[in-house]
Amino acid sequence: MRAFLAIPFSADEHGMLKSLQESLSTMPALDDFRWAMPENIHITLRFLGDIEGAQAEAAAEALRRAGEGAPAFDISIDRFGVFPHLKRPGVLWTGPSETPEPLAELEANLSRHLADTGFPSREGPFRPHLTIARRRSRDRPPAGLEGELEIAEQRWLTPPLVCRVREAVLFRSELNPSGAIHTVLERVTFH
């Protein structure tokens, strides 16, 4: 099964993100982007790829241990960006300028517990973000993208959108033509 560990958002926050997507869709440089389903938007803590049932149970245990005693916290969404870079944007994301300390601690604890169960270490630094759109073609960068994202930050992320992080989840992800279907395998609630 294809699986990942993530921070999901509430229905109200999905509504807020959908409004943000609708606002962004008016910008010409974003015409070539396909918008993510708001209910699927999350912060990935770790993509696990294709795993077996025993690995899913190990990942669930790592999540339970990492989340034990973790506090609920707020995350300020105050910037936009693209991956891999502006000259070849494939993913449009939004996220925090700075990683909240409770999120950094959660990710570090989760990484440690995953390593203890045999999962490979994360490649590269943890960069919390919410993927809100993917580009249909990658031939040339859209004209004016960098300027439009700067305008969008001023217009729609000042003041920042604030989301409450209340839980972390192990999801199974099934890909289909209309978008991924995410099924909760394990949920850890923060207090």
GROMACS elastic network, one bead per residue, 0.5 to 0.9 nm:
[ bonds ]
;  ai    aj funct       b0    kb
    1    49     6  0.77861   500
    1    50     6  0.50707   500
    1    51     6  0.53920   500
    1    52     6  0.63641   500
    1    53     6  0.78563   500
    1    56     6  0.86197   500
    1   172     6  0.66365   500
    1   173     6  0.75830   500
    1   174     6  0.80685   500
    2    47     6  0.87867   500
    2    48     6  0.72198   500
    2    49     6  0.50578   500
    2    51     6  0.62700   500
    2    52     6  0.88958   500
    2   171     6  0.84845   500
    2   172     6  0.57420   500
    2   173     6  0.54375   500
    2   174     6  0.68875   500
    2   175     6  0.89314   500
    3    47     6  0.66308   500
    3    48     6  0.54286   500
    3    49     6  0.55852   500
    3    50     6  0.64285   500
    3    51     6  0.69586   500
    3    56     6  0.78516   500
    3   170     6  0.71037   500
    3   171     6  0.55276   500
    3   173     6  0.56293   500
    3   174     6  0.87182   500
    3   182     6  0.88756   500
    4    44     6  0.71681   500
    4    45     6  0.76312   500
    4    46     6  0.57552   500
    4    48     6  0.50382   500
    4    49     6  0.69402   500
    4   169     6  0.83219   500
    4   170     6  0.58621   500
    4   171     6  0.54430   500
    4   172     6  0.67149   500
    4   173     6  0.75681   500
    5    43     6  0.87036   500
    5    44     6  0.60787   500
    5    45     6  0.53158   500
    5    46     6  0.51631   500
    5    47     6  0.63352   500
    5    48     6  0.75182   500
    5    59     6  0.82657   500
    5    60     6  0.88495   500
    5    63     6  0.79521   500
    5   168     6  0.71639   500
    5   169     6  0.56383   500
    5   171     6  0.61611   500
    5   172     6  0.89940   500
    6    42     6  0.63440   500
    6    43     6  0.54171   500
    6    46     6  0.68684   500
    6    47     6  0.83908   500
    6   167     6  0.88020   500
    6   168     6  0.56428   500
    6   169     6  0.53960   500
    6   170     6  0.65490   500
    6   171     6  0.74797   500
    7    42     6  0.55588   500
    7    44     6  0.64364   500
    7    45     6  0.70347   500
    7   165     6  0.70201   500
    7   166     6  0.82060   500
    7   167     6  0.63189   500
    7   169     6  0.63045   500
    8    39     6  0.87142   500
    8    40     6  0.80130   500
    8    41     6  0.71219   500
    8    43     6  0.67484   500
    8    44     6  0.87306   500
    8   165     6  0.77761   500
    8   166     6  0.84080   500
    8   167     6  0.70914   500
    8   168     6  0.66725   500
    8   169     6  0.71022   500
    9    12     6  0.81383   500
    9    13     6  0.59372   500
    9    14     6  0.65296   500
    9    39     6  0.79796   500
    9    40     6  0.88060   500
    9    41     6  0.74546   500
    9    42     6  0.64313   500
    9    43     6  0.87573   500
    9   163     6  0.75426   500
    9   164     6  0.76836   500
    9   165     6  0.71870   500
    9   166     6  0.81773   500
    9   167     6  0.85524   500
   10    13     6  0.51230   500
   10    14     6  0.61851   500
   10    15     6  0.86543   500
   10    39     6  0.85214   500
   10   163     6  0.86026   500
   10   164     6  0.83414   500
   10   165     6  0.89583   500
   10   166     6  0.89102   500
   11    15     6  0.62529   500
   11    16     6  0.87141   500
   11    39     6  0.73731   500
   12    15     6  0.50589   500
   12    16     6  0.63749   500
   12    17     6  0.87625   500
   13    17     6  0.61667   500
   13    18     6  0.85116   500
   13    38     6  0.88874   500
   13   162     6  0.87646   500
   13   163     6  0.66139   500
   13   164     6  0.85622   500
   14    17     6  0.50107   500
   14    18     6  0.60554   500
   14    19     6  0.86181   500
   14    38     6  0.52672   500
   14    39     6  0.57552   500
   14    40     6  0.84801   500
   14    41     6  0.74556   500
   15    18     6  0.50133   500
   15    19     6  0.62760   500
   15    20     6  0.86410   500
   15    38     6  0.72620   500
   15    39     6  0.85089   500
   16    19     6  0.51854   500
   16    20     6  0.63328   500
   16    21     6  0.87868   500
   16    38     6  0.89072   500
   16   161     6  0.82933   500
   17    21     6  0.61985   500
   17    22     6  0.86310   500
   17    38     6  0.63731   500
   17    41     6  0.82851   500
   17   132     6  0.81969   500
   17   161     6  0.89751   500
   18    21     6  0.50159   500
   18    22     6  0.61952   500
   18    23     6  0.86466   500
   18    37     6  0.81620   500
   18    38     6  0.55919   500
   18    39     6  0.88160   500
   19    22     6  0.50334   500
   19    23     6  0.62237   500
   19    24     6  0.86346   500
   20    23     6  0.51310   500
   20    24     6  0.62025   500
   20    25     6  0.86216   500
   20   156     6  0.71928   500
   21    24     6  0.50297   500
   21    25     6  0.60545   500
   21    35     6  0.71158   500
   21    36     6  0.87195   500
   21    38     6  0.85816   500
   21   132     6  0.71953   500
   21   133     6  0.83669   500
   22    25     6  0.51406   500
   22    26     6  0.71279   500
   23    26     6  0.58362   500
   23    27     6  0.78743   500
   23   152     6  0.87171   500
   23   156     6  0.81196   500
   24    27     6  0.56343   500
   24    30     6  0.72909   500
   24   149     6  0.89108   500
   24   152     6  0.72292   500
   24   156     6  0.88325   500
   25    28     6  0.77439   500
   25    30     6  0.63282   500
   25    31     6  0.68753   500
   25    33     6  0.84597   500
   25    35     6  0.85204   500
   26    29     6  0.89707   500
   26    30     6  0.77991   500
   26    31     6  0.80352   500
   27    30     6  0.56168   500
   27    31     6  0.70558   500
   27   145     6  0.89789   500
   27   148     6  0.70790   500
   27   152     6  0.87455   500
   28    31     6  0.54037   500
   28    32     6  0.86611   500
   28   142     6  0.85846   500
   28   143     6  0.85370   500
   28   144     6  0.84299   500
   28   145     6  0.85286   500
   28   148     6  0.84759   500
   29    32     6  0.74847   500
   29    33     6  0.88294   500
   29   141     6  0.88775   500
   29   142     6  0.53064   500
   29   143     6  0.59801   500
   29   144     6  0.60323   500
   29   145     6  0.51637   500
   29   146     6  0.88430   500
   29   148     6  0.70359   500
   29   149     6  0.89834   500
   30    33     6  0.55138   500
   30    34     6  0.88153   500
   30   135     6  0.83698   500
   30   142     6  0.74242   500
   30   145     6  0.73455   500
   30   148     6  0.87142   500
   31    34     6  0.83072   500
   31   135     6  0.89028   500
   31   142     6  0.85855   500
   32   134     6  0.84913   500
   32   135     6  0.57414   500
   32   136     6  0.57986   500
   32   137     6  0.70707   500
   32   142     6  0.79957   500
   33    90     6  0.85764   500
   33    91     6  0.83469   500
   33    92     6  0.80470   500
   33   133     6  0.58435   500
   33   134     6  0.53121   500
   33   136     6  0.58027   500
   33   137     6  0.83813   500
   34   132     6  0.86733   500
   34   133     6  0.53629   500
   34   134     6  0.52956   500
   34   135     6  0.60393   500
   34   136     6  0.65079   500
   35    38     6  0.83311   500
   35   132     6  0.60102   500
   35   134     6  0.66004   500
   35   135     6  0.87649   500
   36    39     6  0.84534   500
   36    40     6  0.70715   500
   36    41     6  0.69615   500
   36   131     6  0.73069   500
   36   132     6  0.52039   500
   36   133     6  0.51459   500
   36   134     6  0.74095   500
   36   179     6  0.80741   500
   37    40     6  0.54419   500
   37    41     6  0.68279   500
   37   132     6  0.80454   500
   37   133     6  0.88515   500
   37   179     6  0.75642   500
   37   180     6  0.88367   500
   38    41     6  0.53341   500
   38    42     6  0.89021   500
   38   132     6  0.77468   500
   39    42     6  0.83761   500
   40   180     6  0.78165   500
   40   181     6  0.80368   500
   40   182     6  0.72652   500
   41   130     6  0.61741   500
   41   131     6  0.65141   500
   41   132     6  0.67431   500
   42   129     6  0.79719   500
   42   130     6  0.56057   500
   42   131     6  0.74584   500
   43    95     6  0.87884   500
   43   128     6  0.60602   500
   43   129     6  0.56113   500
   43   130     6  0.53056   500
   43   131     6  0.79569   500
   44    47     6  0.67916   500
   44   128     6  0.71166   500
   44   129     6  0.75385   500
   44   130     6  0.78704   500
   45   106     6  0.88461   500
   45   107     6  0.63091   500
   45   110     6  0.82550   500
   45   111     6  0.88512   500
   45   126     6  0.79164   500
   45   128     6  0.76632   500
   45   168     6  0.86057   500
   46   107     6  0.84385   500
   46   110     6  0.87487   500
   46   111     6  0.82364   500
   46   122     6  0.76068   500
   46   126     6  0.89775   500
   48    51     6  0.69957   500
   48    59     6  0.87213   500
   48   119     6  0.82719   500
   51    54     6  0.81594   500
   51    55     6  0.58957   500
   51    56     6  0.65804   500
   52    55     6  0.52787   500
   52    56     6  0.63013   500
   52    57     6  0.88684   500
   53    57     6  0.63531   500
   53    58     6  0.86983   500
   54    57     6  0.51377   500
   54    58     6  0.62815   500
   54    59     6  0.86668   500
   55    59     6  0.60689   500
   55    60     6  0.84907   500
   55   117     6  0.84098   500
   55   118     6  0.88502   500
   55   119     6  0.85219   500
   56    59     6  0.50302   500
   56    60     6  0.61005   500
   56    61     6  0.85978   500
   56   170     6  0.82817   500
   56   185     6  0.83107   500
   57    61     6  0.61813   500
   57    62     6  0.86124   500
   57   186     6  0.89486   500
   58    61     6  0.50840   500
   58    62     6  0.62013   500
   58    63     6  0.86211   500
   58   114     6  0.77075   500
   58   117     6  0.62882   500
   58   118     6  0.87685   500
   59    63     6  0.61476   500
   59    64     6  0.86358   500
   59   113     6  0.84346   500
   59   114     6  0.64222   500
   59   117     6  0.77785   500
   59   119     6  0.84555   500
   59   170     6  0.75739   500
   60    63     6  0.50210   500
   60    64     6  0.62001   500
   60    65     6  0.86749   500
   60   169     6  0.85014   500
   60   170     6  0.64777   500
   60   185     6  0.77843   500
   60   186     6  0.59192   500
   60   187     6  0.82969   500
   61    64     6  0.50245   500
   61    65     6  0.61923   500
   61    66     6  0.85452   500
   61   113     6  0.83259   500
   61   114     6  0.87336   500
   61   186     6  0.89266   500
   62    65     6  0.51853   500
   62    66     6  0.60594   500
   62    67     6  0.84796   500
   62   109     6  0.86295   500
   62   110     6  0.61542   500
   62   111     6  0.83740   500
   62   112     6  0.83927   500
   62   114     6  0.55672   500
   62   115     6  0.89458   500
   62   116     6  0.83955   500
   62   117     6  0.76610   500
   63    66     6  0.51202   500
   63    67     6  0.59594   500
   63    68     6  0.84568   500
   63   109     6  0.88510   500
   63   110     6  0.61347   500
   63   113     6  0.77574   500
   63   114     6  0.81669   500
   63   168     6  0.76492   500
   63   169     6  0.77376   500
   63   170     6  0.75845   500
   63   186     6  0.81377   500
   63   187     6  0.82653   500
   63   188     6  0.71572   500
   64    67     6  0.52191   500
   64    68     6  0.60406   500
   64   110     6  0.89008   500
   64   186     6  0.84257   500
   64   187     6  0.80887   500
   64   188     6  0.61301   500
   65    68     6  0.52621   500
   65    69     6  0.88607   500
   65   109     6  0.81401   500
   65   110     6  0.76827   500
   65   113     6  0.72272   500
   66    69     6  0.83493   500
   66    70     6  0.76379   500
   66   105     6  0.88627   500
   66   106     6  0.61643   500
   66   107     6  0.79882   500
   66   108     6  0.84633   500
   66   109     6  0.51344   500
   66   111     6  0.85451   500
   66   112     6  0.84877   500
   66   113     6  0.69079   500
   67    70     6  0.51211   500
   67    71     6  0.84635   500
   67   106     6  0.68098   500
   67   109     6  0.82691   500
   67   110     6  0.79260   500
   67   167     6  0.82728   500
   67   168     6  0.75781   500
   67   188     6  0.62028   500
   67   189     6  0.75009   500
   67   190     6  0.69147   500
   68    71     6  0.89644   500
   68   188     6  0.80423   500
   68   189     6  0.87367   500
   68   190     6  0.78907   500
   69   190     6  0.70582   500
   69   191     6  0.72463   500
   70   102     6  0.76018   500
   70   105     6  0.88518   500
   70   106     6  0.72873   500
   70   189     6  0.84254   500
   70   190     6  0.54539   500
   70   191     6  0.67067   500
   71   102     6  0.72354   500
   71   165     6  0.87979   500
   71   166     6  0.79510   500
   71   189     6  0.88938   500
   71   190     6  0.51059   500
   72   102     6  0.82516   500
   72   164     6  0.71567   500
   72   165     6  0.55477   500
   72   167     6  0.73953   500
   72   189     6  0.81836   500
   72   191     6  0.52667   500
   73   100     6  0.82720   500
   73   102     6  0.70019   500
   73   103     6  0.81886   500
   73   163     6  0.85175   500
   73   164     6  0.57852   500
   73   165     6  0.52634   500
   73   166     6  0.69783   500
   73   190     6  0.85537   500
   73   191     6  0.89186   500
   74   100     6  0.78666   500
   74   162     6  0.64260   500
   74   163     6  0.56073   500
   74   165     6  0.58183   500
   74   166     6  0.87533   500
   75    95     6  0.84792   500
   75    96     6  0.69153   500
   75    99     6  0.79578   500
   75   100     6  0.65150   500
   75   103     6  0.85938   500
   75   161     6  0.83064   500
   75   162     6  0.56881   500
   75   163     6  0.53539   500
   75   164     6  0.63504   500
   75   165     6  0.70156   500
   76    95     6  0.73740   500
   76    96     6  0.55013   500
   76    97     6  0.80825   500
   76    98     6  0.85137   500
   76    99     6  0.89647   500
   76   100     6  0.84549   500
   76   160     6  0.56728   500
   76   161     6  0.57598   500
   76   163     6  0.65468   500
   76   164     6  0.89605   500
   77    80     6  0.86643   500
   77    94     6  0.65920   500
   77    97     6  0.76090   500
   77   129     6  0.87384   500
   77   157     6  0.69661   500
   77   160     6  0.53293   500
   77   161     6  0.50195   500
   77   162     6  0.60937   500
   77   163     6  0.75582   500
   78    94     6  0.73322   500
   78    95     6  0.61314   500
   78    96     6  0.54137   500
   78    97     6  0.63755   500
   78   153     6  0.68149   500
   78   156     6  0.86732   500
   78   157     6  0.50383   500
   78   158     6  0.69076   500
   78   159     6  0.74949   500
   78   161     6  0.66619   500
   78   162     6  0.87100   500
   79    93     6  0.84177   500
   79    94     6  0.55615   500
   79    95     6  0.56265   500
   79    96     6  0.62026   500
   79    97     6  0.63420   500
   79   149     6  0.84794   500
   79   150     6  0.84574   500
   79   152     6  0.87421   500
   79   153     6  0.57970   500
   79   157     6  0.67464   500
   79   160     6  0.82358   500
   80    92     6  0.72784   500
   80    93     6  0.56475   500
   80    95     6  0.65628   500
   80    96     6  0.87132   500
   80   149     6  0.63311   500
   80   150     6  0.79073   500
   80   152     6  0.80499   500
   80   153     6  0.66884   500
   80   157     6  0.88182   500
   81    85     6  0.82929   500
   81    86     6  0.83471   500
   81    91     6  0.82788   500
   81    92     6  0.59539   500
   81    93     6  0.53359   500
   81    94     6  0.62600   500
   81    95     6  0.82429   500
   81   129     6  0.89775   500
   81   146     6  0.87232   500
   81   149     6  0.75406   500
   82    85     6  0.57465   500
   82    86     6  0.63956   500
   82    88     6  0.86414   500
   82    89     6  0.55441   500
   82    90     6  0.69093   500
   82    91     6  0.53022   500
   82    93     6  0.58944   500
   82    94     6  0.85827   500
   83    86     6  0.74852   500
   83    88     6  0.77695   500
   83    89     6  0.55496   500
   83    90     6  0.57920   500
   83    91     6  0.51051   500
   83    92     6  0.68045   500
   83    93     6  0.78971   500
   84    87     6  0.84159   500
   84    88     6  0.66111   500
   84    89     6  0.59660   500
   84    90     6  0.66258   500
   84    91     6  0.73848   500
   85    88     6  0.55669   500
   85    89     6  0.54591   500
   85    90     6  0.81029   500
   86    89     6  0.52522   500
   86    90     6  0.89303   500
   86   141     6  0.69382   500
   86   142     6  0.88785   500
   86   145     6  0.76683   500
   86   146     6  0.71269   500
   87   140     6  0.74543   500
   87   141     6  0.54161   500
   87   142     6  0.86442   500
   88   138     6  0.61906   500
   88   139     6  0.77071   500
   88   140     6  0.68824   500
   88   141     6  0.56679   500
   88   142     6  0.89322   500
   89    92     6  0.73039   500
   89   134     6  0.85086   500
   89   135     6  0.70400   500
   89   138     6  0.69352   500
   89   140     6  0.88473   500
   89   141     6  0.66075   500
   89   142     6  0.84426   500
   90   133     6  0.85856   500
   90   134     6  0.56996   500
   90   136     6  0.78702   500
   90   137     6  0.79109   500
   90   138     6  0.65687   500
   91   131     6  0.67348   500
   91   132     6  0.77915   500
   91   133     6  0.59368   500
   91   135     6  0.61189   500
   92   130     6  0.85747   500
   92   131     6  0.60537   500
   92   132     6  0.59163   500
   92   133     6  0.50840   500
   92   134     6  0.60763   500
   92   135     6  0.77042   500
   93   129     6  0.61270   500
   93   130     6  0.53218   500
   93   132     6  0.53549   500
   93   133     6  0.69245   500
   93   134     6  0.88531   500
   94   129     6  0.57352   500
   94   130     6  0.53169   500
   94   131     6  0.67074   500
   94   132     6  0.70213   500
   95    98     6  0.87005   500
   95    99     6  0.89778   500
   95   127     6  0.88794   500
   95   128     6  0.65531   500
   95   130     6  0.59065   500
   95   131     6  0.87760   500
   96    99     6  0.62430   500
   96   100     6  0.82324   500
   96   128     6  0.72213   500
   96   129     6  0.71236   500
   96   160     6  0.87626   500
   98   101     6  0.88888   500
   98   128     6  0.89387   500
   99   102     6  0.84379   500
   99   103     6  0.66168   500
   99   104     6  0.63455   500
   99   127     6  0.78336   500
   99   128     6  0.69232   500
  100   103     6  0.53727   500
  100   104     6  0.63790   500
  100   105     6  0.87829   500
  101   104     6  0.50530   500
  101   105     6  0.61264   500
  101   106     6  0.85488   500
  102   105     6  0.51005   500
  102   106     6  0.60792   500
  102   107     6  0.86366   500
  103   106     6  0.50206   500
  103   107     6  0.61348   500
  103   108     6  0.85231   500
  103   128     6  0.86834   500
  103   165     6  0.88059   500
  104   107     6  0.52445   500
  104   108     6  0.61289   500
  104   109     6  0.85981   500
  104   126     6  0.81731   500
  105   108     6  0.51067   500
  105   109     6  0.60534   500
  105   110     6  0.84303   500
  106   109     6  0.52035   500
  106   110     6  0.60099   500
  106   111     6  0.85214   500
  107   110     6  0.50274   500
  107   111     6  0.60262   500
  107   112     6  0.85622   500
  107   126     6  0.78328   500
  108   111     6  0.51045   500
  108   112     6  0.62251   500
  108   113     6  0.87181   500
  109   112     6  0.51030   500
  109   113     6  0.62198   500
  109   114     6  0.85529   500
  110   113     6  0.51452   500
  110   114     6  0.59954   500
  110   115     6  0.84861   500
  111   114     6  0.51030   500
  111   115     6  0.60918   500
  111   116     6  0.85974   500
  111   119     6  0.86623   500
  111   120     6  0.89839   500
  111   121     6  0.69569   500
  111   122     6  0.73085   500
  112   115     6  0.51642   500
  112   116     6  0.62828   500
  112   117     6  0.89381   500
  112   121     6  0.84813   500
  113   117     6  0.65668   500
  113   118     6  0.89588   500
  113   119     6  0.88791   500
  114   117     6  0.52349   500
  114   118     6  0.65005   500
  114   119     6  0.53398   500
  114   120     6  0.77294   500
  114   121     6  0.80348   500
  115   118     6  0.50972   500
  115   120     6  0.61394   500
  115   121     6  0.63242   500
  116   119     6  0.74656   500
  120   123     6  0.86455   500
  122   125     6  0.74824   500
  122   126     6  0.79631   500
  123   126     6  0.86290   500
  124   127     6  0.88680   500
  131   134     6  0.77753   500
  135   138     6  0.68530   500
  137   140     6  0.81116   500
  138   141     6  0.70398   500
  140   143     6  0.86633   500
  141   144     6  0.87267   500
  141   145     6  0.77123   500
  142   145     6  0.57598   500
  143   146     6  0.84297   500
  144   147     6  0.54615   500
  144   148     6  0.61077   500
  144   149     6  0.86863   500
  145   148     6  0.51445   500
  145   149     6  0.61598   500
  145   150     6  0.86877   500
  146   149     6  0.52597   500
  146   150     6  0.63784   500
  146   151     6  0.87990   500
  147   150     6  0.51353   500
  147   151     6  0.62799   500
  147   152     6  0.85866   500
  148   151     6  0.50242   500
  148   152     6  0.60104   500
  148   153     6  0.86135   500
  149   153     6  0.61542   500
  149   154     6  0.87001   500
  150   153     6  0.52183   500
  150   154     6  0.65193   500
  150   155     6  0.87072   500
  151   154     6  0.52210   500
  151   155     6  0.60700   500
  151   156     6  0.85012   500
  152   156     6  0.56672   500
  152   157     6  0.71851   500
  153   156     6  0.55541   500
  153   158     6  0.65013   500
  153   160     6  0.87302   500
  154   157     6  0.59341   500
  154   158     6  0.53258   500
  154   159     6  0.82880   500
  155   158     6  0.63375   500
  155   159     6  0.88852   500
  156   159     6  0.76632   500
  156   160     6  0.77917   500
  156   161     6  0.83271   500
  157   161     6  0.61147   500
  158   161     6  0.79112   500
  159   162     6  0.89785   500
  165   168     6  0.81485   500
  165   190     6  0.79707   500
  166   188     6  0.86716   500
  166   189     6  0.59877   500
  166   190     6  0.52266   500
  166   191     6  0.73411   500
  167   187     6  0.68983   500
  167   188     6  0.54466   500
  167   190     6  0.53552   500
  167   191     6  0.88063   500
  168   186     6  0.84616   500
  168   187     6  0.59734   500
  168   188     6  0.53667   500
  168   189     6  0.67183   500
  168   190     6  0.80401   500
  169   184     6  0.66064   500
  169   185     6  0.73927   500
  169   186     6  0.56199   500
  169   188     6  0.63033   500
  169   189     6  0.87390   500
  170   183     6  0.84475   500
  170   184     6  0.60670   500
  170   185     6  0.54323   500
  170   186     6  0.50298   500
  170   187     6  0.65140   500
  170   188     6  0.88196   500
  171   182     6  0.58795   500
  171   183     6  0.53499   500
  171   185     6  0.55383   500
  171   186     6  0.72584   500
  171   187     6  0.88554   500
  172   181     6  0.80779   500
  172   182     6  0.56328   500
  172   183     6  0.51255   500
  172   184     6  0.65017   500
  172   185     6  0.66175   500
  173   180     6  0.62324   500
  173   181     6  0.56352   500
  173   183     6  0.64906   500
  174   179     6  0.86026   500
  174   180     6  0.54829   500
  174   181     6  0.51258   500
  174   182     6  0.65494   500
  174   183     6  0.82861   500
  175   178     6  0.83341   500
  175   179     6  0.62521   500
  175   181     6  0.64184   500
  175   182     6  0.88314   500
  176   179     6  0.54220   500
  176   180     6  0.58125   500
  176   181     6  0.75569   500
  177   180     6  0.79553   500
  184   187     6  0.70054   500
